[in-house]
């Protein structure tokens, strides 16, 4: 009998200990819920309209509502006019289907201020797997959402600015290309061609072939230092300056004794005027190299001046291609450069090419440049083709050498051919 009484007392004590342990455990969990920074609510899934039966202090801080004010109400009172209907529907559907759901929803505090609420809703199941309650965890993500919105606005503004810049660059590129020869002179016994390949939308190279008179054709090619808008602006200025347009007679000199009122300026005069007109500016660091020459059709004589430009390529009918070395300071670097004219006598079947250094300085992946010798070899191997095709093939030879689709610098060529009688 005493043993039975002792067993009952032991069991009673065990139940008391378990009860106190459960109570302690529940108290700890309650304290944890109250201490967390996130807003937490528990709703009764079996009650009408899923009412709130618990709200922690974090919820009060987040929304401005006290627990007493929200008990018995559905959480939708936090929604307002600007709350996204699709998000509301997604939340309602998840609760109706008794499944977890996480959304970011625009809510309103008690004082009417808005905040972005990252709401995670999770069903609580009983032993039979039935949903008895929902627990909702709420976090204020307004700062992040505002930052994201600001980034989207900034991105849109940058895209608009970039589009405006692209439009301006495209327009400038069209203007620049419009200054290139639209049609070439076609004097009897001669053929001309050119190739222009900018490394970017805007180029620092410019070129032209134009009539100066019944027996004279001017050829020039120029390469402005640097890249981008500033180089392109200077090249466009050169294109306008190196013209026979009245009022811009840089290629012509006023001469009252002449029946036309002007005479053709000698190449050295033209380049010296350019040197005076475009002095070196240390602020921009810009200068340019140039070959300007005049072809006498009747004499088959090319009289030219080089201002720091790469050599001409001469491809005679009989004999190997050769580089005709040039001298002289680039335009604008020194006050008195002392430019000198040179004369090249041409014969039927001869070809002459003016090139910019973007071609010879084009480098392969190992850093080795295409160079002058490969340029001459490319001219030799393509000599049987038309002048225009020959220029294209020379550029293609450099492209193959570089093993790349584009070049780091602008590439320009001007070609002249003295036709044979046959």
C-alpha positions in Angstrom: 0.0 0.0 0.0 2.8 2.4 0.9 4.6 1.5 -2.4 1.4 2.4 -4.4 1.1 5.7 -2.6 4.7 6.5 -3.3 4.3 5.7 -7.0 1.3 8.0 -7.2 3.3 10.8 -5.4 6.2 10.3 -7.8 3.9 10.5 -10.9 2.2 13.6 -9.5 5.6 15.2 -8.9 6.7 14.3 -12.4 3.6 15.9 -13.9 4.2 19.0 -11.9 7.8 19.2 -13.1 6.7 18.7 -16.7 4.1 21.4 -16.3 6.6 23.9 -14.9 9.0 23.0 -17.7 6.4 23.5 -20.3 5.4 26.8 -18.7 9.0 27.9 -18.7 9.4 26.9 -22.4 6.3 28.8 -23.4 7.4 31.8 -21.4 10.8 31.8 -23.2 9.1 31.6 -26.6 6.8 34.4 -25.7 9.7 36.6 -24.6 11.5 35.8 -27.9 8.4 36.8 -29.9 8.2 40.1 -28.0 11.9 40.8 -28.3 12.2 40.3 -32.0 12.5 43.5 -34.1 10.1 42.1 -36.8 6.4 42.5 -36.4 4.7 39.2 -35.7 1.0 38.4 -35.6 -0.9 35.2 -35.2 -4.3 34.8 -36.6 -7.1 32.2 -36.0 -7.7 30.3 -39.2 -10.9 28.9 -37.8 -12.3 32.3 -36.8 -14.5 34.5 -39.0 -12.3 36.5 -41.4 -9.1 35.1 -40.0 -8.8 37.5 -37.0 -5.6 38.5 -35.2 -5.3 36.8 -31.8 -1.7 37.9 -31.0 0.5 40.8 -32.0 4.0 41.5 -30.6 5.7 44.7 -29.7 7.6 44.7 -33.0 4.2 45.0 -34.8 3.2 47.9 -32.6 6.5 49.7 -33.4 6.2 48.9 -37.1 2.5 50.0 -37.6 1.8 52.4 -34.8 -1.2 50.3 -33.7 -1.5 48.8 -30.2 -2.3 45.2 -29.7 -5.6 46.1 -28.2 -6.6 48.0 -31.3 -5.9 45.1 -33.7 -7.1 42.0 -31.8 -10.1 40.5 -33.5 -9.4 42.3 -36.8 -8.1 41.0 -40.2 -4.6 42.3 -41.2 -6.0 43.9 -44.3 -6.7 47.2 -42.4 -3.0 47.9 -43.1 -3.7 48.1 -46.9 -4.7 51.3 -48.7 -5.6 52.9 -52.0 -2.1 52.4 -53.5 -1.7 48.8 -52.4 -1.2 46.6 -55.5 -4.3 44.6 -56.2 -2.4 41.7 -57.7 -0.3 41.4 -54.5 -3.5 41.5 -52.4 -5.0 38.8 -54.5 -1.8 36.7 -54.2 -1.9 36.9 -50.4 -5.7 36.1 -50.2 -5.2 33.1 -52.5 -2.3 31.7 -50.4 -4.4 32.0 -47.2 -7.4 30.4 -48.9 -5.2 27.5 -50.1 -3.6 27.2 -46.7 0.0 27.5 -48.0 3.0 29.6 -47.2 3.4 32.9 -49.0 5.9 35.8 -49.0 5.1 39.1 -50.6 6.3 42.7 -50.5 3.2 44.8 -50.1 2.6 48.5 -49.6 1.0 49.1 -46.2 -0.1 52.1 -44.1 0.7 52.9 -40.5 -1.8 54.3 -38.1 -0.6 57.9 -38.8 -1.2 57.4 -42.6 2.4 57.1 -43.6 3.3 54.4 -46.1 5.8 51.6 -45.7 6.8 48.6 -47.7 6.1 45.5 -45.8 7.9 42.2 -46.5 5.2 39.9 -45.2 5.8 36.2 -44.7 2.7 34.1 -43.9 3.0 30.5 -42.7 0.2 28.1 -41.8 0.4 26.4 -38.4 -0.8 22.7 -38.4 -2.3 20.6 -35.7 -1.5 16.9 -35.2 -4.0 15.9 -37.9 -2.3 18.2 -40.4 -5.1 20.8 -40.3 -4.4 24.5 -40.4 -5.4 26.1 -37.1 -3.6 29.4 -37.3 -1.4 31.6 -39.4 1.8 33.3 -38.3 2.7 36.5 -40.1 6.2 38.0 -39.9 6.5 41.6 -41.1 9.7 43.6 -41.9 10.0 47.2 -43.0 11.9 47.2 -46.4 10.9 50.7 -47.3 14.5 51.9 -47.3 15.6 49.2 -49.7 12.6 49.7 -52.0 13.1 53.5 -52.1 16.8 52.8 -53.0 15.7 50.4 -55.7 13.2 53.0 -57.1 15.9 55.7 -57.0 18.2 53.4 -58.9 15.6 52.6 -61.5 15.0 56.4 -62.0 18.7 57.0 -62.2 19.1 54.1 -64.7 16.3 55.5 -66.8 17.9 58.9 -66.8 21.2 57.5 -67.7 19.7 55.5 -70.5 17.9 58.6 -71.8 21.2 60.5 -71.6 23.1 57.7 -73.4 20.4 57.6 -76.1 20.7 61.3 -76.6 24.5 61.0 -76.8 24.2 58.1 -79.2 21.9 60.2 -81.4 24.3 63.1 -81.3 27.3 60.8 -82.2 25.3 59.2 -85.0 24.4 62.6 -86.3 28.0 63.8 -86.0 29.3 60.7 -87.8 26.8 61.2 -90.6 28.0 64.8 -91.0 31.6 63.7 -90.9 31.1 61.0 -93.6 29.2 63.6 -95.7 32.4 65.6 -95.9 34.2 62.6 -97.6 34.3 62.5 -101.4 30.8 61.8 -102.7 32.2 61.4 -106.2 35.8 61.3 -107.4 37.3 63.2 -110.3 37.5 61.2 -113.5 40.1 62.7 -115.6 41.2 60.9 -118.8 44.1 58.5 -118.0 43.7 58.5 -114.2 41.7 56.6 -111.5 41.3 57.5 -107.9 39.9 55.6 -104.9 39.7 55.9 -101.1 39.0 53.8 -98.1 37.9 55.2 -94.7 37.5 53.0 -91.6 37.0 54.8 -88.3 37.8 52.9 -85.2 34.8 54.4 -83.4 31.7 56.3 -84.5 33.8 59.5 -84.9 37.1 59.6 -86.6 40.2 61.8 -86.4 41.1 61.0 -90.0 40.0 63.0 -93.0 40.7 62.8 -96.7 39.7 64.2 -100.1 40.4 64.2 -103.8 39.1 67.3 -105.6 39.5 69.3 -108.8 41.6 72.5 -108.6 41.4 73.3 -112.3 41.3 71.7 -115.7 44.7 70.2 -115.3 45.1 70.0 -111.5 43.7 67.6 -108.9 44.4 68.0 -105.2 44.8 65.0 -102.9 45.2 65.1 -99.1 45.0 62.8 -96.1 45.2 64.0 -92.5 45.3 62.2 -89.1 44.4 64.2 -86.0 46.0 63.0 -82.7 43.8 61.4 -80.2 40.3 60.0 -80.6 36.7 60.9 -79.9 34.7 64.1 -80.2 37.6 66.6 -80.0 39.6 64.8 -82.7 36.5 64.5 -84.9 35.8 68.2 -84.5 39.3 69.1 -85.7 39.1 66.7 -88.6 35.8 68.2 -89.7 37.3 71.7 -89.4 40.1 70.6 -91.6 37.7 69.2 -94.2 36.0 72.6 -94.4 39.2 74.5 -94.4 40.9 72.4 -97.1 38.3 73.3 -99.8 37.8 75.6 -102.7 34.7 77.1 -101.3 34.5 80.9 -101.7 35.5 82.5 -98.5 37.5 79.5 -97.4 40.1 79.5 -100.2 42.8 77.7 -98.3 43.7 75.8 -101.5 43.5 79.0 -103.6 45.2 82.4 -103.2 43.5 85.6 -104.2 45.2 87.0 -107.3 43.8 90.1 -109.0 46.0 89.5 -112.1 44.4 86.2 -112.7 41.2 86.0 -114.9 39.5 84.0 -112.2 40.6 86.3 -109.4 42.7 83.6 -107.7 45.5 81.2 -108.3 46.2 77.6 -107.1 48.2 77.7 -103.9 51.4 75.7 -103.9 51.4 72.7 -101.5 53.9 74.4 -99.2 51.7 77.5 -99.0 48.7 75.4 -97.9 50.6 73.5 -95.2 52.3 76.6 -93.9 48.9 78.3 -93.6 47.6 75.3 -91.7 50.5 75.5 -89.3 49.7 79.2 -88.6 45.9 78.5 -88.4 46.2 75.5 -86.0 49.0 76.1 -83.5 49.5 73.4 -80.9 47.3 73.9 -77.8 48.9 72.4 -74.7 45.4 72.2 -73.0 44.1 69.7 -75.6 47.4 68.3 -76.8 46.1 68.1 -80.3 48.0 68.3 -83.5 47.7 66.5 -86.8 49.8 65.0 -89.6 49.1 65.6 -93.2 50.1 64.9 -96.8 48.8 67.5 -99.3 49.7 67.3 -102.9 48.7 68.5 -106.4 48.7 66.2 -109.4 49.5 67.7 -112.7 47.5 65.6 -115.2 49.4 66.6 -118.3 52.9 66.2 -116.7 52.0 63.1 -114.6 53.7 65.0 -111.7 52.7 64.8 -108.1 54.0 67.8 -106.1 53.4 67.4 -102.4 54.3 68.3 -98.8 54.4 66.0 -95.8 53.8 67.2 -92.3 55.0 64.3 -90.1 52.9 61.8 -92.0 53.8 58.2 -92.8 55.5 57.4 -96.1 53.7 57.2 -99.4 53.5 53.8 -101.1 54.7 53.9 -104.7 53.8 50.8 -106.8 55.4 51.2 -110.3 54.3 49.2 -113.2 57.7 47.7 -113.4 59.4 47.1 -110.1 58.6 46.4 -106.5 56.4 48.5 -104.2 58.5 51.0 -102.2 57.9 53.4 -99.4 58.7 57.0 -100.2 60.0 58.5 -97.0 58.6 61.8 -95.9 59.9 64.4 -93.5 58.5 67.4 -91.7 56.9 68.4 -88.4 53.3 67.6 -87.7 51.1 70.7 -88.1 51.0 73.0 -85.1 54.0 71.7 -83.2 56.6 74.3 -84.1 56.3 77.9 -85.3 58.7 77.7 -88.3 58.7 74.1 -89.5 60.4 74.7 -92.8 58.2 72.6 -94.9 59.6 71.6 -98.3 57.9 70.4 -101.5 58.8 67.2 -103.1 58.0 66.0 -106.6 57.2 62.5 -107.8 57.2 61.7 -111.4 54.7 59.1 -112.4 54.4 56.8 -115.4 51.5 54.9 -117.0 50.6 51.9 -114.8 52.0 53.4 -111.6 50.0 53.5 -108.4 50.5 55.8 -105.5 48.9 55.5 -102.0 48.6 57.8 -99.1 47.9 56.0 -95.8 47.4 56.9 -92.1 49.4 55.3 -89.3 46.4 53.4 -88.1 47.2 50.8 -90.8 50.9 50.4 -90.2 50.6 50.5 -86.4 47.8 48.0 -86.2 49.0 45.3 -83.8 48.4 41.6 -83.4 47.7 40.0 -80.0 51.4 39.7 -79.4 51.8 43.4 -79.8 53.7 43.2 -83.1 52.7 45.9 -85.6 51.6 45.4 -89.2 54.4 47.7 -90.2 55.7 49.2 -93.4 57.1 46.0 -94.9 53.8 44.1 -94.6 52.0 47.1 -96.1 54.3 46.9 -99.1 53.8 43.1 -99.4 50.0 43.5 -99.3 50.3 46.2 -102.1 52.4 43.7 -104.2 50.1 40.8 -103.8 47.0 42.8 -104.7 48.4 44.8 -107.6 46.6 42.8 -110.2 43.2 44.0 -108.9 41.4 47.2 -109.4 42.7 50.2 -107.4 39.5 50.3 -105.2 39.7 46.5 -104.5 43.4 46.8 -103.8 42.8 49.3 -101.0 40.1 47.0 -99.5 42.5 44.0 -99.6 45.3 45.9 -98.0 43.0 46.8 -95.1 41.8 43.2 -95.0 45.5 42.0 -94.8 45.9 44.2 -91.7 42.7 42.9 -90.2 43.9 39.3 -90.6 47.2 40.2 -89.1 45.5 41.7 -86.0 43.1 38.7 -85.7 40.3 41.1 -84.6 37.2 42.5 -86.1 38.1 46.1 -85.4 41.1 48.4 -85.1 42.3 50.6 -82.3 42.9 53.5 -84.6 41.3 55.0 -87.7 42.5 53.7 -91.0 42.4 55.7 -94.2 43.9 55.3 -97.6 43.8 57.4 -100.8 44.9 55.8 -104.0 46.0 57.2 -107.4 46.5 55.2 -110.6 48.0 56.4 -113.9 46.2 54.3 -116.5 48.1 52.6 -119.3 47.1 53.3 -122.9 45.6 49.9 -123.3 
